[in-house]
Structure formats: C-alpha cells, structure tokens
C-alpha cells in the first residue's frame, strides 16, 4: 500500500476544515463540532470492521473513501443540505449528497492520484449511504487494476456503510440529541435500518453515557427484536 496517497488527501481535507471559509460558516454549530471528528473516526472504525472480517490489508481506496465520504459538507457554498428537507425527500437528498461529494473529490484530487484509485474512491463515496450492490459480483469492473485485484468494491462499500453508521452512534448522537428526542429517535431508526444483525448488536452494546439516549436505544433494540 502506498500511504502517500492517503496523506495527500488528508492534508487537503484538514486544510479545508481549518479554512476561514469553513470556520466562518460553521463555527459553534453542530456541524462544526462533528465534521472533523466524524471523518477520522470513520477511518478508525472501517479499519476495525475490515480487520474483523478480512484477512488481507485494508485497501487504500477504502481508507481514503472513509476519510472523504462526507466532504461536500466541508465546502459551505457547495454542500447539499440534508438537514432541513421533508422526511420524504431525505433519502433522495442523501443520494445527491453522495454524488456531489464524489464530484468534489474528483475535482480536488484527480491530478494527484492514479485514475484507477480515484475511480474506486468515487465508487465508494457514491455507495456510502447504502452499501455495496448485493446483486452484483464481487468485481465491479471487467478488468481489475492494482488497487482492486485483492478486494471487492461492493464489499468495501458495505464496510464503509457500516463504519459511517457506527460513528453516528459512537459520537455524533450526542450532538444530534440537541435537535430534540423525537428527531433523535427517527434518526436512530433510520440509521439502524438495513444493518446486518452482528453490526446492530455491536451498536446496541455501546456504552451510551447519556441516560435519555440509552433509554431510546433500549426501546429501539426491543422494538427491532
């Protein structure tokens, strides 16, 4: 694995998160609090999930995809707002967010990364809100390249999807609670949906420090059994 590519992208992400544009737009807000932590936490979580289920080294495309999967949020003038939209539009808006993020990633990084790696990362970004396509074979492309010859993009997309969900329950949930308990429960139900049982069990085993959150999680766990 050539770690320099991850570091190249990480440097750009941190620069944007520390930019005057970002700070001016989000300082003191929920988003300004969670973005940086969420980005790095998903990287750590996807490493843990990969190690639990796979025997090979984690693909660099997956590490970078975890780092940048939400990065349209870091560009105030280009961010797709998924917070203030009707519930019926939420899933569609999330899809637009994924496409927008992939476009920004391509524009910002395609000159510094191999095109095969860029392509794989864009695929993972596009699938991070839903996971891989379970109806497809392991290999997305007809011809494997040096980055995809030892793993499946659809499976990698699943792991990114799981890690992203786990990060919400690990830390983002505490900031989200400020929106109100009713909205929090809706978000919890949305976030737990479609996850495999072993990932759900791991999430329900988290030690939630907040009593109200812990109570809601126990209610949801009972409801889902």
N, C-alpha and C positions, 0 to 999 in steps of 0.2 A: 504494500500500500504506500502510495506517495503522499505523505502527510502534508506536503506543502500546499496542496490544493485546498484542504480544509482550512489551513491557516490563512491563505489568501482571502477566502470568503469570510472567515471570522473577522479579520481585520476590517473589512468593508462594513460588515454588519455593526460592529462596535462603533465604528466611526459615525455611522448614520444614527445609531441610538444616542450618541453623545453630541450630535449636531445641534446647532442653535435652532434649526427648523423643527426638529423633533421635540426638543426640550420646551420650546416656546408653545408648541401646540398641546403637549400632554403633561407638563409638569404638574404634580399634585393630583393627577387623576388616577382612576383605577388602571387605565391602560399604561400610563407612565410607570406605575408600580410593578405591573406584572410582566410587561413585554420582555425585558432583558432576562429576568429570572426564568420565564417560561421557555425561552429559546434554548438556554443552556441546560435546563432541566430535562427537556425532551431529548437532547443529545445523550445525557446520562441514562435516562430511562430506556431509550432504544438500545443502548449498549447492554443493559441488564436483560432486556427481553430477548435480544439476539443470543446472548450467551446462554440463556436458559434453554433455548430451543434449537440452537445450531452449533455445530462443532467447528465451523470454519471462522476465519477472521471476519469481522463485520465489514461490509463494503463501504468504501469511502463515499459513494453516492448516497448511501443511507445516512451516514453521519452528517453530510452537508445538507441533505434534504431535511433532516431533523432540525438543523440549525436555522434554516431559512423558510420553513414551511408557512410561516405567518408573516413574512417580511413585507407584504404590502402595507401592513399596519405601521411600518416604520417611516413611511413616506406620506405625511399628512395630506398632501394635495392629490395623492393617488389611491389612498386607502378606500376599500369597499366597505361601507358601513353595514355591519351585520347586527348592530345593537338595536337600532331604532327602526325596525321594519315589522310589518304584520307577521304574526306567527306562521301564517300560511305561506309566506314568502321566504321564510328563514332558510330552508334547505336550498332553494334556488340561489339565494344571496350567497350562501356558503360556497356554492359551485363557482359563482362569478369571482368570489374572493380567491379561490384556488387558481383559476385561470389568470387573474390579474397578477398574482404573486409569481407564477411561472414566467409570465411575460417580463416582469421587472427583473427577475433573476437572470433571465437570458440576456436582457439588455445590459445588465451590470457586470456580467461575468463571462460571456461567451468568448471574449478576446483573450481571457487569461486561463481558461480551462479547455482541455480537449473536447471536441464537439461530441464525442461518444459519452463522456462523463456528463456534460451539460444536458444532453438529451435524456439520460437516465434520471438525473436530478429533477428535471422538469416533469417527467412522468410521475415521480414520487410526490412532488408538490401537487400535481393535478389530482392525485388519488388520496391525499392525506385526510380528507374529510369523510372518506367512505371505505378505504382499504382497497386491496387488490381485487381484480375481477376473478371471482372464483370459478367462472365458466371458461376461463382461458387456460391454456397450457402454461407451464412454468416460465417459458421463454417468450417474451413479448415480440421480439424481432426475429426475422428469418435468419439473420447472421449475427452470431454473438461477437462481442468485441472484448478487449482486455479487461473491461470493467464488469461485464455481465457473464463471463464464462464460468463463474463458480457460484452464482446465486440466481434466484428468480425475482424479477422486478415486482411481480404481483404479490409474492410472499413478503418481500421487503416492504411493500406498501402497507401490508397488513400490520407489520411490526411498528411502522411509523404511526399508523392509525391508533394502535393500542397505546403507544407511549404518549401520544398527544392527549388522549382521554385520561390516562393515568395522571398526567401533570395537572389537569384541572382539579382532580380530587386530592392530589398531593399538596397543592399550594394555592392555586388560583381561586379555589372555592371560598376562601376566607374574604377575599376582596369582593367576589361576586355576591356574597351574602348581603352586602350593603344595598343591593337593588331591591331587597325585600324577600321574605321567606317563601312567598308564593312563586315568584320568579325563580328563586333558587331551586325549589323542588322541580319545577318544569325543566330547568337546565340539567338537573341531576338525572331525571328520567330520560331526557334526550341523549345525554352523554353515556348512559349505561346501556342504551338500546343497541342491539346487534353485536355486542361484545361476546366472545366465547366465554363459557362458564368459568374456566380457570382464571381469566383476567378479571371477571366480575368478582370472584372470590377473593382475589388479591386486593382489589379496590375496597371491598367491604371489610377487609381485615385492617385497613389503615387506622392508625390511632388519631382520630379527629379530636383536636383539643377544645373545640367549641361545642358546648352541650346541645345547642339547638341544631347544629349541623349533624352531630352524632345521632340525635333523635330522628331527624329526617332520613338519614342514611339507613337506620334500623327499620324504619317504616317501609322504605323502598325495597330493602333486602327481603323483608317479609312478603311484600306485595309481589315480588318477582319470583318467589319460590313456587 
